[in-house]
């Protein structure tokens, strides 16, 4: 099976040894996104703004792969404070419609660059 690396300037450049996404067949694996503004590579301020930016970044990578967040079958969300879980649901509702993808939410001690939230996704295209 052929692997295709997905990259777009509309999402933050990778800040490590990874790709923004990798497509294998009809499946696209999106790397975790934090609330970095792709134009400035600076973290946006506040939990809600970071969460919006996370989903905007994921949407940009999905579009570069030829899909959308509507093609997501699995999300994993990482939170430094699980008290923000309800806010994640509120913001997520702006980006996803039923049937919703499968999802896990994980509490973590910290995230890169002091982020408050991170999410990755798996898409199935076609």
C-alpha positions in Angstrom: 0.0 0.0 0.0 1.3 3.5 -0.9 1.7 6.1 1.8 1.2 9.7 0.9 2.3 12.6 3.1 -0.2 15.4 3.5 1.0 18.9 4.1 -0.6 22.4 4.0 0.5 25.9 5.0 -3.1 26.4 6.2 -2.2 24.5 9.4 0.8 24.8 11.7 4.0 23.3 10.3 5.2 20.2 12.1 7.3 21.1 15.1 9.0 17.7 15.4 9.7 14.5 13.5 6.2 13.9 12.2 4.0 14.8 9.2 0.7 16.8 9.4 -1.0 13.7 8.0 -0.4 10.4 6.3 -2.8 8.8 3.8 -2.7 5.0 3.4 -5.3 3.9 0.9 -8.6 5.6 1.8 -7.5 6.2 5.4 -5.9 9.5 6.5 -4.2 9.7 9.9 -4.1 13.3 11.1 -1.4 14.2 13.6 -2.4 16.0 16.8 -3.1 19.7 16.5 -2.8 22.3 19.2 -4.0 25.9 19.2 -1.2 27.3 17.1 -2.1 30.0 14.6 -0.5 28.7 11.3 0.4 32.2 10.2 2.3 33.2 13.3 3.1 29.8 14.9 1.9 31.4 18.2 -0.5 29.8 20.6 -3.9 31.6 20.7 -5.2 32.7 24.1 -7.8 30.9 26.1 -9.3 27.5 26.2 -12.2 28.1 23.8 -10.0 29.9 21.3 -7.5 27.1 21.4 -10.2 24.5 20.9 -11.5 26.4 17.9 -8.0 26.7 16.5 -7.4 23.0 17.0 -10.5 22.1 14.9 -9.7 24.7 12.3 -6.2 23.2 12.0 -7.6 19.7 11.7 -10.1 20.9 9.1 -7.3 22.5 7.0 -5.3 19.3 7.0 -8.4 17.2 6.2 -9.0 19.5 3.2 -5.4 19.2 2.0 -6.0 15.4 2.0 -9.1 15.8 -0.1 -11.6 15.4 2.7 -13.3 17.2 5.5 -14.0 16.7 9.2 -17.2 15.0 8.1 -15.0 12.1 7.0 -13.7 11.6 10.5 -14.3 8.2 12.0 -12.2 8.6 15.2 -11.0 11.6 17.3 -8.9 11.6 20.3 -8.9 14.8 22.4 -6.3 15.5 25.1 -7.1 17.9 27.9 -4.9 19.3 30.6 -8.1 20.0 32.6 -11.1 17.6 32.3 -13.3 20.4 33.7 -13.2 21.8 30.1 -14.9 18.7 28.7 -18.3 20.4 28.3 -16.7 23.3 26.4 -15.0 20.8 24.1 -18.4 19.3 23.3 -19.9 22.8 22.7 -17.1 23.7 20.3 -17.0 20.3 18.6 -20.8 20.7 17.8 -19.8 23.6 15.5 -17.6 21.3 13.4 -19.3 17.9 13.4 -22.8 16.7 12.6 -24.5 13.3 13.3 -23.5 10.6 12.9 -20.6 11.8 15.1 -17.2 10.1 14.9 -16.0 7.8 17.7 -14.1 9.7 20.3 -11.9 9.4 23.3 -11.1 12.3 25.7 -8.0 11.9 27.8 -6.8 13.9 30.7 -3.0 14.7 30.5 -0.6 16.5 32.7 0.7 18.8 30.0 0.8 19.4 26.2 3.5 20.8 23.9 4.0 24.6 24.0 1.7 24.9 27.1 -1.4 24.0 25.1 -4.6 23.4 27.0 -6.1 21.0 24.4 -4.9 18.8 21.5 -6.8 16.6 19.1 -5.9 14.1 16.4 -8.2 12.3 13.9 -8.6 9.4 11.6 -10.5 10.0 8.3 -11.9 7.5 5.8 -12.3 9.0 2.3 -14.2 7.6 -0.6 
